[in-house]
Amino acid sequence: MFPRFLFLFLLALNIGGACWIAFAPAPAERAPELLPEPGVARLILLSERDGGDGASPASTAAVAGRGDDVCRTLGPFATQADMRAAMQVLTPQVRRIQYRNARATQSRGYWVYLPAVKSREEALGLARSLSSKGVRDYYVVTAGEQQNTVSLGLFREQANAERRRAEITALGFAPEVIQRTEELPVYFIDYAIARDATLDARARAAVAAVAEQAVECF
C-alpha cells in the first residue's frame, strides 16, 4: 500500500513541475542599448555636459557680460504716460531697462497769514483791523488745523509772497510766510548699455525736464 502511495505522490510532483516549466511567463528581456549610427554624435544632456547645473553657454555668457555694462537713470517723469513713451523709445537702444516709482515733495506755493489767535472773536477783530487799514484780500479760517488764523493770500512765487508780507508788516501786523508742499508720484527709467556705447537718452526721450545720472547696475 505504502509503495503505491509513494509512487502516486512522486508522479503528481513530476506532473506539477512539468506544468510550471511549460506555462511559467518568460523573463523580460533587457532592452538593447541604442547605439548611434556611424557619423551621428551621441546625445548628451546639458546636466551631463555642464556638471549638473543645467546652465546653457548662452545664459552664462549673458550674466558674464553684465560686468561690461554701465547703468544710468533718467527722470523724474511727472506722469506714467511720459515715462512709458520714453521707455518705448529707449528699449531697442539698451541691453536692459526697467522703471520704478518714487514719491517727491513738490511745492504748492507760499502762504501769507496772521498766526492763529485764541478765539474766533479775536480773529474777527484782526480782520476788522485789516479792513480799516484798506486791506481787502483776507480770509478768517474758522475750522481745521489752521482755525483762527487770518489768511492773506496764496502765491506761486516766493518773491510775491515776501512782497505781500512786507505790505502787511508796514501796517503794524506780524504776518508769516510758509511754503505749502505735497507728495506726488514720480517715475524713473533705469537702463544698462555697453561700457563703450554712446546714448543720449534725454534727447531720444524728448523730455527736457528730466535729468540723467549714473547708478549702480541692476
FIZA-662809 format. One record per residue: residue in one letter; x, y, z of N, C-alpha, C in turn. Coordinates in steps of 0.02 Angstrom, whole numbers, plus 50000, padded with zeros to 5 digits. Example, Ala and Ser with C-alpha at 12.3 -4.5 7.8 and 13.67 -1.06 7.14 Angstrom:
// residues 2
+------+-------+-------+-------+-------+-------+-------+-------+-------+-------+
: resn :    nX :    nY :    nZ :   caX :   caY :   caZ :    cX :    cY :    cZ :
+------+-------+-------+-------+-------+-------+-------+-------+-------+-------+
:    A : 50660 : 49716 : 50390 : 50615 : 49775 : 50390 : 50660 : 49835 : 50390 :
:    S : 50642 : 49888 : 50354 : 50684 : 49947 : 50357 : 50645 : 50002 : 50394 :
+------+-------+-------+-------+-------+-------+-------+-------+-------+-------+
//
This chain:
// residues 218
+------+-------+-------+-------+-------+-------+-------+-------+-------+-------+
: resn :    nX :    nY :    nZ :   caX :   caY :   caZ :    cX :    cY :    cZ :
+------+-------+-------+-------+-------+-------+-------+-------+-------+-------+
:    M : 50042 : 49940 : 50000 : 50000 : 50000 : 50000 : 50043 : 50063 : 50000 :
:    F : 50092 : 50062 : 50045 : 50135 : 50121 : 50050 : 50175 : 50134 : 49987 :
:    P : 50205 : 50082 : 49956 : 50242 : 50095 : 49894 : 50197 : 50124 : 49840 :
:    R : 50135 : 50102 : 49837 : 50089 : 50129 : 49787 : 50074 : 50204 : 49800 :
:    F : 50064 : 50221 : 49864 : 50051 : 50291 : 49881 : 50111 : 50335 : 49865 :
:    L : 50172 : 50309 : 49880 : 50232 : 50347 : 49865 : 50241 : 50358 : 49791 :
:    F : 50224 : 50307 : 49752 : 50230 : 50312 : 49679 : 50183 : 50366 : 49652 :
:    L : 50121 : 50366 : 49676 : 50073 : 50416 : 49653 : 50093 : 50487 : 49674 :
:    F : 50121 : 50493 : 49734 : 50143 : 50559 : 49757 : 50199 : 50587 : 49714 :
:    L : 50249 : 50545 : 49699 : 50304 : 50567 : 49657 : 50281 : 50583 : 49587 :
:    L : 50233 : 50545 : 49562 : 50206 : 50558 : 49496 : 50172 : 50626 : 49493 :
:    A : 50133 : 50642 : 49547 : 50099 : 50706 : 49549 : 50148 : 50764 : 49551 :
:    L : 50204 : 50754 : 49588 : 50256 : 50806 : 49591 : 50287 : 50818 : 49522 :
:    N : 50301 : 50765 : 49487 : 50331 : 50771 : 49421 : 50284 : 50806 : 49372 :
:    I : 50219 : 50787 : 49376 : 50171 : 50820 : 49331 : 50165 : 50894 : 49347 :
:    G : 50164 : 50913 : 49412 : 50159 : 50984 : 49431 : 50220 : 51023 : 49409 :
:    G : 50280 : 50994 : 49417 : 50341 : 51029 : 49396 : 50342 : 51040 : 49321 :
:    A : 50318 : 50989 : 49283 : 50318 : 50996 : 49210 : 50270 : 51051 : 49189 :
:    C : 50213 : 51054 : 49222 : 50164 : 51107 : 49205 : 50192 : 51177 : 49220 :
:    W : 50227 : 51185 : 49276 : 50254 : 51251 : 49294 : 50306 : 51274 : 49243 :
:    I : 50349 : 51225 : 49222 : 50400 : 51243 : 49173 : 50368 : 51261 : 49106 :
:    A : 50314 : 51226 : 49088 : 50283 : 51237 : 49023 : 50245 : 51302 : 49020 :
:    F : 50212 : 51321 : 49075 : 50166 : 51379 : 49072 : 50191 : 51441 : 49110 :
:    A : 50250 : 51439 : 49142 : 50276 : 51498 : 49177 : 50291 : 51554 : 49128 :
:    P : 50280 : 51621 : 49145 : 50295 : 51677 : 49100 : 50369 : 51683 : 49088 :
:    A : 50386 : 51700 : 49027 : 50457 : 51707 : 49008 : 50485 : 51770 : 49040 :
:    P : 50548 : 51770 : 49064 : 50578 : 51830 : 49095 : 50585 : 51887 : 49043 :
:    A : 50573 : 51949 : 49068 : 50578 : 52007 : 49023 : 50649 : 52016 : 49000 :
:    E : 50654 : 52026 : 48935 : 50720 : 52037 : 48906 : 50741 : 52110 : 48915 :
:    R : 50803 : 52124 : 48930 : 50830 : 52191 : 48938 : 50836 : 52224 : 48869 :
:    A : 50809 : 52283 : 48865 : 50812 : 52318 : 48801 : 50884 : 52331 : 48782 :
:    P : 50901 : 52318 : 48721 : 50970 : 52331 : 48699 : 50985 : 52405 : 48698 :
:    E : 51045 : 52424 : 48716 : 51066 : 52494 : 48716 : 51069 : 52519 : 48644 :
:    L : 51037 : 52578 : 48635 : 51036 : 52607 : 48568 : 51102 : 52641 : 48555 :
:    L : 51135 : 52621 : 48504 : 51199 : 52649 : 48486 : 51189 : 52696 : 48427 :
:    P : 51223 : 52752 : 48425 : 51215 : 52798 : 48369 : 51241 : 52767 : 48305 :
:    E : 51211 : 52787 : 48251 : 51234 : 52764 : 48186 : 51302 : 52795 : 48171 :
:    P : 51340 : 52765 : 48129 : 51405 : 52794 : 48112 : 51397 : 52865 : 48086 :
:    G : 51438 : 52910 : 48111 : 51436 : 52980 : 48089 : 51387 : 53023 : 48126 :
:    V : 51347 : 52995 : 48173 : 51298 : 53034 : 48211 : 51323 : 53040 : 48284 :
:    A : 51326 : 53102 : 48308 : 51353 : 53113 : 48375 : 51303 : 53089 : 48427 :
:    R : 51330 : 53064 : 48483 : 51288 : 53040 : 48538 : 51256 : 53099 : 48573 :
:    L : 51190 : 53093 : 48590 : 51154 : 53145 : 48625 : 51177 : 53149 : 48698 :
:    I : 51196 : 53210 : 48719 : 51220 : 53221 : 48788 : 51176 : 53274 : 48819 :
:    L : 51150 : 53260 : 48879 : 51109 : 53309 : 48915 : 51152 : 53367 : 48939 :
:    L : 51119 : 53427 : 48947 : 51156 : 53485 : 48972 : 51184 : 53471 : 49042 :
:    S : 51144 : 53436 : 49083 : 51167 : 53422 : 49151 : 51228 : 53377 : 49151 :
:    E : 51234 : 53332 : 49100 : 51294 : 53289 : 49096 : 51354 : 53329 : 49072 :
:    R : 51341 : 53376 : 49024 : 51397 : 53411 : 48995 : 51424 : 53467 : 49040 :
:    D : 51378 : 53502 : 49076 : 51399 : 53560 : 49114 : 51404 : 53548 : 49188 :
:    G : 51408 : 53485 : 49208 : 51419 : 53469 : 49278 : 51357 : 53471 : 49320 :
:    G : 51297 : 53467 : 49287 : 51235 : 53459 : 49325 : 51198 : 53522 : 49341 :
:    D : 51224 : 53583 : 49323 : 51188 : 53644 : 49341 : 51137 : 53664 : 49288 :
:    G : 51138 : 53633 : 49230 : 51088 : 53645 : 49180 : 51094 : 53713 : 49146 :
:    A : 51146 : 53752 : 49160 : 51153 : 53818 : 49130 : 51181 : 53812 : 49060 :
:    S : 51151 : 53848 : 49014 : 51174 : 53847 : 48945 : 51231 : 53897 : 48936 :
:    P : 51273 : 53887 : 48886 : 51328 : 53934 : 48873 : 51301 : 54004 : 48859 :
:    A : 51243 : 54009 : 48826 : 51217 : 54075 : 48809 : 51198 : 54114 : 48871 :
:    S : 51164 : 54080 : 48919 : 51144 : 54115 : 48980 : 51205 : 54133 : 49022 :
:    T : 51255 : 54089 : 49023 : 51316 : 54104 : 49061 : 51352 : 54164 : 49031 :
:    A : 51353 : 54168 : 48966 : 51386 : 54225 : 48933 : 51348 : 54289 : 48947 :
:    A : 51281 : 54285 : 48950 : 51241 : 54345 : 48963 : 51255 : 54373 : 49033 :
:    V : 51260 : 54328 : 49082 : 51275 : 54350 : 49150 : 51345 : 54380 : 49154 :
:    A : 51392 : 54347 : 49121 : 51461 : 54372 : 49123 : 51466 : 54439 : 49089 :
:    G : 51424 : 54451 : 49037 : 51427 : 54514 : 49000 : 51404 : 54574 : 49040 :
:    R : 51369 : 54563 : 49096 : 51344 : 54619 : 49135 : 51401 : 54659 : 49166 :
:    G : 51458 : 54628 : 49175 : 51514 : 54664 : 49203 : 51541 : 54718 : 49157 :
:    D : 51523 : 54716 : 49093 : 51544 : 54766 : 49045 : 51493 : 54821 : 49036 :
:    D : 51438 : 54820 : 49075 : 51385 : 54870 : 49067 : 51396 : 54930 : 49111 :
:    V : 51366 : 54985 : 49091 : 51358 : 55044 : 49135 : 51284 : 55058 : 49139 :
:    C : 51261 : 55081 : 49197 : 51190 : 55091 : 49207 : 51177 : 55164 : 49225 :
:    R : 51121 : 55189 : 49201 : 51101 : 55258 : 49214 : 51027 : 55260 : 49229 :
:    T : 51007 : 55315 : 49259 : 50936 : 55326 : 49273 : 50914 : 55391 : 49242 :
:    L : 50853 : 55393 : 49218 : 50825 : 55451 : 49184 : 50760 : 55470 : 49218 :
:    G : 50754 : 55534 : 49238 : 50694 : 55555 : 49272 : 50705 : 55617 : 49314 :
:    P : 50657 : 55638 : 49353 : 50592 : 55606 : 49361 : 50542 : 55626 : 49306 :
:    F : 50499 : 55579 : 49288 : 50443 : 55593 : 49243 : 50382 : 55608 : 49286 :
:    A : 50345 : 55660 : 49267 : 50288 : 55680 : 49307 : 50228 : 55634 : 49297 :
:    T : 50223 : 55601 : 49239 : 50166 : 55559 : 49225 : 50188 : 55491 : 49199 :
:    Q : 50146 : 55441 : 49208 : 50160 : 55375 : 49180 : 50162 : 55377 : 49104 :
:    A : 50121 : 55419 : 49073 : 50119 : 55423 : 49000 : 50187 : 55445 : 48973 :
:    D : 50217 : 55496 : 49004 : 50283 : 55520 : 48981 : 50335 : 55465 : 48991 :
:    M : 50332 : 55431 : 49049 : 50381 : 55379 : 49063 : 50376 : 55321 : 49013 :
:    R : 50315 : 55299 : 48999 : 50306 : 55242 : 48953 : 50326 : 55261 : 48882 :
:    A : 50312 : 55322 : 48861 : 50332 : 55344 : 48794 : 50409 : 55343 : 48787 :
:    A : 50443 : 55368 : 48838 : 50516 : 55368 : 48836 : 50543 : 55297 : 48839 :
:    M : 50513 : 55254 : 48879 : 50535 : 55185 : 48885 : 50528 : 55148 : 48818 :
:    Q : 50475 : 55162 : 48782 : 50464 : 55130 : 48717 : 50518 : 55150 : 48667 :
:    V : 50540 : 55213 : 48671 : 50592 : 55236 : 48626 : 50660 : 55207 : 48644 :
:    L : 50674 : 55201 : 48709 : 50741 : 55181 : 48732 : 50751 : 55105 : 48730 :
:    T : 50698 : 55066 : 48736 : 50705 : 54993 : 48742 : 50747 : 54962 : 48687 :
:    P : 50738 : 54979 : 48622 : 50780 : 54947 : 48571 : 50853 : 54970 : 48572 :
:    Q : 50869 : 55023 : 48611 : 50936 : 55051 : 48610 : 50979 : 55026 : 48668 :
:    V : 50951 : 54988 : 48715 : 50987 : 54971 : 48776 : 50987 : 54895 : 48786 :
:    R : 51030 : 54872 : 48832 : 51033 : 54800 : 48847 : 50978 : 54778 : 48896 :
:    R : 50967 : 54819 : 48946 : 50914 : 54804 : 48995 : 50881 : 54870 : 49014 :
:    I : 50818 : 54866 : 49033 : 50782 : 54927 : 49051 : 50727 : 54909 : 49101 :
:    Q : 50713 : 54954 : 49147 : 50660 : 54944 : 49196 : 50637 : 55013 : 49218 :
:    Y : 50578 : 55015 : 49249 : 50555 : 55078 : 49277 : 50539 : 55068 : 49350 :
:    R : 50536 : 55123 : 49387 : 50521 : 55120 : 49458 : 50482 : 55183 : 49478 :
:    N : 50444 : 55175 : 49531 : 50404 : 55230 : 49557 : 50438 : 55260 : 49618 :
:    A : 50426 : 55323 : 49630 : 50451 : 55357 : 49690 : 50401 : 55412 : 49707 :
:    R : 50413 : 55443 : 49763 : 50371 : 55500 : 49783 : 50416 : 55559 : 49795 :
:    A : 50393 : 55617 : 49771 : 50433 : 55678 : 49777 : 50391 : 55732 : 49809 :
:    T : 50423 : 55772 : 49851 : 50390 : 55829 : 49882 : 50394 : 55889 : 49834 :
:    Q : 50336 : 55915 : 49816 : 50334 : 55970 : 49769 : 50299 : 56030 : 49801 :
:    S : 50320 : 56089 : 49782 : 50292 : 56150 : 49810 : 50223 : 56164 : 49781 :
:    R : 50179 : 56187 : 49824 : 50112 : 56209 : 49803 : 50105 : 56285 : 49812 :
:    G : 50161 : 56319 : 49819 : 50160 : 56391 : 49827 : 50174 : 56413 : 49898 :
:    Y : 50163 : 56477 : 49911 : 50179 : 56508 : 49975 : 50117 : 56541 : 50004 :
:    W : 50110 : 56532 : 50069 : 50051 : 56558 : 50104 : 50072 : 56613 : 50152 :
:    V : 50038 : 56670 : 50146 : 50049 : 56726 : 50192 : 49989 : 56729 : 50239 :
:    Y : 50001 : 56734 : 50304 : 49946 : 56732 : 50352 : 49966 : 56765 : 50418 :
:    L : 49914 : 56782 : 50456 : 49924 : 56803 : 50525 : 49914 : 56742 : 50569 :
:    P : 49960 : 56727 : 50615 : 49956 : 56666 : 50656 : 49890 : 56663 : 50695 :
:    A : 49872 : 56601 : 50713 : 49809 : 56590 : 50748 : 49808 : 56625 : 50816 :
:    V : 49749 : 56650 : 50833 : 49739 : 56681 : 50898 : 49694 : 56636 : 50939 :
:    K : 49678 : 56656 : 51000 : 49645 : 56611 : 51048 : 49572 : 56597 : 51031 :
:    S : 49538 : 56644 : 50999 : 49466 : 56635 : 50987 : 49447 : 56663 : 50920 :
:    R : 49386 : 56643 : 50898 : 49361 : 56669 : 50835 : 49348 : 56744 : 50839 :
:    E : 49324 : 56767 : 50897 : 49310 : 56838 : 50905 : 49374 : 56879 : 50896 :
:    E : 49429 : 56854 : 50923 : 49493 : 56889 : 50917 : 49516 : 56889 : 50844 :
:    A : 49505 : 56833 : 50809 : 49523 : 56830 : 50738 : 49481 : 56878 : 50697 :
:    L : 49417 : 56883 : 50713 : 49374 : 56930 : 50677 : 49395 : 57003 : 50692 :
:    G : 49420 : 57014 : 50753 : 49445 : 57080 : 50770 : 49505 : 57098 : 50727 :
:    L : 49550 : 57050 : 50715 : 49608 : 57063 : 50671 : 49583 : 57078 : 50600 :
:    A : 49533 : 57042 : 50577 : 49507 : 57054 : 50510 : 49478 : 57125 : 50504 :
:    R : 49443 : 57148 : 50556 : 49416 : 57216 : 50554 : 49472 : 57268 : 50553 :
:    S : 49526 : 57253 : 50590 : 49583 : 57300 : 50591 : 49615 : 57303 : 50522 :
:    L : 49621 : 57246 : 50488 : 49648 : 57246 : 50420 : 49604 : 57287 : 50374 :
:    S : 49539 : 57275 : 50380 : 49492 : 57311 : 50336 : 49495 : 57386 : 50347 :
:    S : 49503 : 57406 : 50410 : 49506 : 57478 : 50424 : 49568 : 57512 : 50395 :
:    K : 49618 : 57472 : 50380 : 49679 : 57500 : 50351 : 49684 : 57487 : 50276 :
:    G : 49628 : 57469 : 50246 : 49625 : 57464 : 50174 : 49641 : 57396 : 50145 :
:    V : 49650 : 57345 : 50188 : 49664 : 57278 : 50163 : 49599 : 57243 : 50147 :
:    R : 49592 : 57219 : 50087 : 49530 : 57186 : 50065 : 49538 : 57111 : 50055 :
:    D : 49597 : 57089 : 50037 : 49607 : 57018 : 50021 : 49630 : 56980 : 50083 :
:    Y : 49584 : 56954 : 50120 : 49599 : 56914 : 50179 : 49541 : 56866 : 50191 :
:    Y : 49554 : 56816 : 50233 : 49502 : 56766 : 50248 : 49514 : 56738 : 50317 :
:    V : 49463 : 56737 : 50359 : 49469 : 56709 : 50426 : 49454 : 56635 : 50422 :
:    V : 49502 : 56594 : 50444 : 49493 : 56521 : 50443 : 49454 : 56501 : 50506 :
:    T : 49397 : 56470 : 50496 : 49352 : 56455 : 50552 : 49352 : 56382 : 50573 :
:    A : 49389 : 56338 : 50537 : 49389 : 56267 : 50554 : 49454 : 56236 : 50531 :
:    G : 49467 : 56175 : 50557 : 49526 : 56138 : 50536 : 49588 : 56154 : 50576 :
:    E : 49645 : 56131 : 50551 : 49708 : 56139 : 50587 : 49729 : 56212 : 50592 :
:    Q : 49709 : 56253 : 50545 : 49728 : 56324 : 50544 : 49673 : 56369 : 50570 :
:    Q : 49630 : 56342 : 50612 : 49574 : 56381 : 50639 : 49599 : 56443 : 50675 :
:    N : 49563 : 56499 : 50664 : 49576 : 56565 : 50695 : 49639 : 56598 : 50668 :
:    T : 49663 : 56575 : 50611 : 49715 : 56613 : 50575 : 49680 : 56659 : 50525 :
:    V : 49716 : 56709 : 50502 : 49690 : 56754 : 50451 : 49733 : 56747 : 50389 :
:    S : 49705 : 56718 : 50337 : 49742 : 56707 : 50275 : 49747 : 56772 : 50236 :
:    L : 49807 : 56786 : 50211 : 49819 : 56848 : 50173 : 49837 : 56832 : 50100 :
:    G : 49834 : 56769 : 50080 : 49844 : 56754 : 50010 : 49892 : 56696 : 49998 :
:    L : 49881 : 56662 : 49941 : 49925 : 56609 : 49917 : 49961 : 56634 : 49855 :
:    F : 50026 : 56620 : 49851 : 50067 : 56646 : 49797 : 50110 : 56590 : 49769 :
:    R : 50115 : 56587 : 49703 : 50156 : 56536 : 49671 : 50230 : 56552 : 49679 :
:    E : 50248 : 56616 : 49675 : 50317 : 56636 : 49680 : 50332 : 56663 : 49750 :
:    Q : 50390 : 56644 : 49776 : 50408 : 56666 : 49843 : 50417 : 56742 : 49847 :
:    A : 50442 : 56772 : 49793 : 50453 : 56844 : 49792 : 50387 : 56882 : 49802 :
:    N : 50334 : 56858 : 49771 : 50269 : 56890 : 49778 : 50243 : 56882 : 49850 :
:    A : 50256 : 56824 : 49880 : 50234 : 56813 : 49949 : 50272 : 56859 : 49996 :
:    E : 50336 : 56868 : 49985 : 50375 : 56912 : 50029 : 50353 : 56985 : 50020 :
:    R : 50334 : 57003 : 49961 : 50310 : 57071 : 49949 : 50244 : 57083 : 49988 :
:    R : 50200 : 57033 : 49987 : 50138 : 57039 : 50024 : 50151 : 57044 : 50099 :
:    R : 50197 : 57005 : 50124 : 50213 : 57009 : 50195 : 50239 : 57078 : 50214 :
:    A : 50281 : 57106 : 50171 : 50308 : 57172 : 50186 : 50253 : 57225 : 50188 :
:    E : 50204 : 57220 : 50144 : 50149 : 57268 : 50143 : 50109 : 57265 : 50209 :
:    I : 50094 : 57204 : 50232 : 50054 : 57196 : 50292 : 50094 : 57215 : 50354 :
:    T : 50159 : 57200 : 50353 : 50202 : 57219 : 50409 : 50205 : 57294 : 50417 :
:    A : 50206 : 57329 : 50360 : 50208 : 57402 : 50363 : 50145 : 57432 : 50394 :
:    L : 50091 : 57395 : 50397 : 50029 : 57418 : 50428 : 50026 : 57403 : 50502 :
:    G : 50078 : 57372 : 50531 : 50081 : 57360 : 50602 : 50062 : 57289 : 50623 :
:    F : 50059 : 57242 : 50575 : 50043 : 57173 : 50591 : 50106 : 57130 : 50586 :
:    A : 50099 : 57067 : 50606 : 50158 : 57022 : 50605 : 50141 : 56959 : 50564 :
:    P : 50135 : 56966 : 50499 : 50118 : 56907 : 50458 : 50178 : 56860 : 50450 :
:    E : 50163 : 56798 : 50433 : 50215 : 56747 : 50420 : 50205 : 56717 : 50351 :
:    V : 50259 : 56686 : 50326 : 50257 : 56653 : 50260 : 50281 : 56581 : 50269 :
:    I : 50243 : 56533 : 50243 : 50265 : 56464 : 50242 : 50257 : 56436 : 50172 :
:    Q : 50297 : 56388 : 50156 : 50291 : 56354 : 50091 : 50243 : 56294 : 50099 :
:    R : 50195 : 56290 : 50055 : 50148 : 56234 : 50055 : 50174 : 56180 : 50008 :
:    T : 50176 : 56118 : 50033 : 50204 : 56063 : 49994 : 50155 : 56004 : 49993 :
:    E : 50166 : 55959 : 49946 : 50129 : 55896 : 49943 : 50172 : 55843 : 49911 :
:    E : 50158 : 55780 : 49927 : 50195 : 55724 : 49897 : 50157 : 55699 : 49836 :
:    L : 50193 : 55694 : 49780 : 50163 : 55670 : 49719 : 50204 : 55612 : 49691 :
:    P : 50173 : 55564 : 49655 : 50212 : 55510 : 49625 : 50253 : 55535 : 49565 :
:    V : 50313 : 55509 : 49560 : 50356 : 55522 : 49502 : 50385 : 55456 : 49478 :
:    Y : 50414 : 55455 : 49419 : 50435 : 55393 : 49387 : 50506 : 55401 : 49358 :
:    F : 50544 : 55346 : 49363 : 50612 : 55345 : 49337 : 50621 : 55285 : 49291 :
:    I : 50667 : 55292 : 49243 : 50687 : 55236 : 49199 : 50760 : 55221 : 49213 :
:    D : 50774 : 55158 : 49230 : 50843 : 55134 : 49238 : 50860 : 55091 : 49177 :
:    Y : 50920 : 55101 : 49149 : 50939 : 55062 : 49090 : 51013 : 55046 : 49092 :
:    A : 51032 : 54994 : 49056 : 51102 : 54972 : 49052 : 51123 : 54972 : 48979 :
:    I : 51184 : 54996 : 48967 : 51213 : 54995 : 48900 : 51285 : 54970 : 48905 :
:    A : 51313 : 54951 : 48849 : 51383 : 54930 : 48848 : 51428 : 54989 : 48868 :
:    R : 51483 : 54972 : 48901 : 51527 : 55024 : 48927 : 51553 : 55070 : 48872 :
:    D : 51564 : 55044 : 48813 : 51590 : 55084 : 48758 : 51536 : 55114 : 48714 :
:    A : 51472 : 55105 : 48733 : 51417 : 55131 : 48692 : 51403 : 55204 : 48710 :
:    T : 51374 : 55240 : 48663 : 51354 : 55309 : 48674 : 51278 : 55314 : 48662 :
:    L : 51244 : 55346 : 48708 : 51172 : 55353 : 48702 : 51150 : 55417 : 48737 :
:    D : 51121 : 55463 : 48699 : 51093 : 55524 : 48728 : 51020 : 55511 : 48744 :
:    A : 51009 : 55482 : 48803 : 50942 : 55461 : 48821 : 50894 : 55519 : 48828 :
:    R : 50918 : 55576 : 48853 : 50874 : 55634 : 48861 : 50849 : 55658 : 48793 :
:    A : 50894 : 55659 : 48744 : 50873 : 55683 : 48678 : 50824 : 55634 : 48646 :
:    R : 50836 : 55569 : 48654 : 50791 : 55520 : 48624 : 50724 : 55519 : 48659 :
:    A : 50724 : 55530 : 48725 : 50661 : 55530 : 48761 : 50620 : 55593 : 48747 :
:    A : 50654 : 55646 : 48724 : 50621 : 55709 : 48706 : 50582 : 55739 : 48764 :
:    V : 50611 : 55734 : 48824 : 50581 : 55765 : 48883 : 50636 : 55806 : 48916 :
:    A : 50631 : 55872 : 48908 : 50685 : 55916 : 48930 : 50689 : 55922 : 49006 :
:    A : 50633 : 55909 : 49041 : 50631 : 55922 : 49113 : 50666 : 55867 : 49154 :
:    V : 50685 : 55811 : 49124 : 50714 : 55756 : 49162 : 50790 : 55762 : 49162 :
:    A : 50820 : 55729 : 49212 : 50893 : 55728 : 49218 : 50917 : 55656 : 49210 :
:    E : 50982 : 55650 : 49196 : 51012 : 55583 : 49187 : 51074 : 55579 : 49230 :
:    Q : 51082 : 55522 : 49265 : 51141 : 55513 : 49306 : 51157 : 55439 : 49312 :
:    A : 51220 : 55426 : 49331 : 51243 : 55356 : 49337 : 51215 : 55325 : 49401 :
:    V : 51199 : 55260 : 49397 : 51176 : 55223 : 49455 : 51210 : 55154 : 49455 :
:    E : 51202 : 55119 : 49511 : 51228 : 55051 : 49515 : 51187 : 55005 : 49471 :
:    C : 51222 : 54959 : 49436 : 51188 : 54917 : 49388 : 51141 : 54867 : 49423 :
:    F : 51089 : 54850 : 49388 : 51038 : 54804 : 49414 : 51042 : 54738 : 49375 :
+------+-------+-------+-------+-------+-------+-------+-------+-------+-------+
//
